Amino acid sequence: MDEVTYPHNGIVFEVRQGYKSKDSKRQNADIDSTTVAWANDYLPVFAIFSSQIDPDIVLRYKNNRCGILMGTINGNNQTSLYAFCEEILGYDLADFFKRQSTVIKNEIHDVLETLLSAE
């Protein structure tokens, strides 16, 4: 059996809030980026903060040697962004969002209020 080799330089993350679009140009650009990561001896991983990604896109990325961590609390450190952060990085990302919820909501409100104001 051939030995499996992994990148030596580490992981490169593409971080997204969600991934609702099935835009083929976006997908092709993402796959191009993963090719560059592999060529430079990095493991490409998509860190999706929500669970908003179409299963077809997940399959396409996995078929192109991309890792995907979903924004789900359930799962293991190979499927869940939150489990990965807690178990591998030693940081409770879910708790961070709970602690900062009011601050984040206020910031979003202020930004939206500014953007939508008539001035």
C-alpha positions in Angstrom: 0.0 0.0 0.0 1.3 3.5 -0.9 2.1 5.8 2.0 -0.2 8.8 2.4 1.7 12.1 2.5 0.4 15.2 4.1 1.5 18.8 3.5 4.5 19.8 5.5 3.9 23.6 5.7 0.5 23.5 7.5 -3.0 24.5 6.7 -4.4 27.4 4.8 -7.9 28.4 5.7 -10.5 30.0 3.4 -12.9 31.5 6.0 -16.6 32.2 5.1 -19.7 33.1 6.9 -21.8 30.9 4.7 -21.8 29.7 1.2 -25.3 30.0 -0.4 -24.3 30.6 -4.0 -23.8 27.9 -6.5 -21.8 30.4 -8.6 -19.5 28.3 -10.8 -16.9 31.1 -11.2 -16.6 31.3 -7.3 -16.2 27.5 -7.1 -13.6 27.4 -9.9 -11.6 30.2 -8.2 -11.8 28.3 -4.9 -10.6 25.2 -6.5 -7.8 27.1 -8.2 -6.8 28.4 -4.8 -6.7 24.9 -3.4 -4.4 23.8 -6.2 -2.0 26.6 -5.4 -2.1 25.6 -1.7 -1.3 22.0 -2.5 1.5 23.0 -4.9 3.0 25.0 -2.0 2.7 22.1 0.4 -0.3 23.4 2.4 -3.6 21.6 3.2 -6.5 23.8 1.9 -9.5 23.9 4.3 -12.8 25.9 4.0 -13.9 27.1 7.4 -17.6 27.9 7.1 -19.0 29.6 10.2 -22.6 28.6 9.5 -24.0 25.4 8.0 -25.1 27.3 4.8 -23.4 25.4 2.0 -25.0 23.2 -0.6 -24.2 19.5 -0.4 -23.2 19.5 -4.1 -20.6 22.2 -3.4 -19.2 20.2 -0.4 -18.9 17.1 -2.6 -17.2 19.1 -5.4 -14.7 20.6 -3.0 -14.0 17.3 -1.3 -13.5 15.7 -4.7 -10.9 18.4 -5.4 -9.0 17.6 -2.2 -10.4 20.5 -0.1 -11.1 20.1 3.6 -14.4 21.6 4.9 -15.2 22.5 8.5 -18.9 23.4 8.9 -20.3 25.8 11.5 -22.1 23.1 13.5 -21.7 22.4 17.2 -22.3 18.7 16.6 -19.6 16.6 15.0 -15.9 15.9 15.4 -12.8 17.9 14.8 -12.7 16.8 11.1 -16.2 18.0 10.3 -17.2 20.7 12.8 -15.4 24.1 12.9 -16.4 24.5 16.5 -15.1 21.1 17.5 -11.9 21.7 15.5 -11.3 25.0 17.3 -11.9 23.5 20.7 -10.1 20.2 20.3 -7.2 21.1 18.1 -6.6 24.8 18.8 -7.8 24.7 22.4 -10.2 27.6 22.0 -13.9 27.5 22.6 -15.2 29.4 19.6 -18.9 28.7 20.3 -18.4 30.2 23.8 -16.7 33.2 22.3 -19.8 33.9 20.2 -22.1 33.4 23.2 -20.0 35.9 25.3 -19.8 38.4 22.5 -23.3 38.1 21.2 -24.5 41.5 22.5 -21.4 43.3 21.3 -21.7 41.7 17.8 -25.4 42.5 17.6 -24.8 46.1 18.6 -22.0 46.5 16.0 -24.2 45.0 13.2 -27.1 47.3 14.2 -24.8 50.3 14.1 -23.4 49.4 10.7 -26.8 48.8 9.2 -28.2 51.9 10.7 -25.3 53.9 9.1 -25.7 52.2 5.8 -29.4 52.6 5.6 -29.6 56.2 6.9 -30.6 58.9 4.5 -27.5 61.0 5.1 
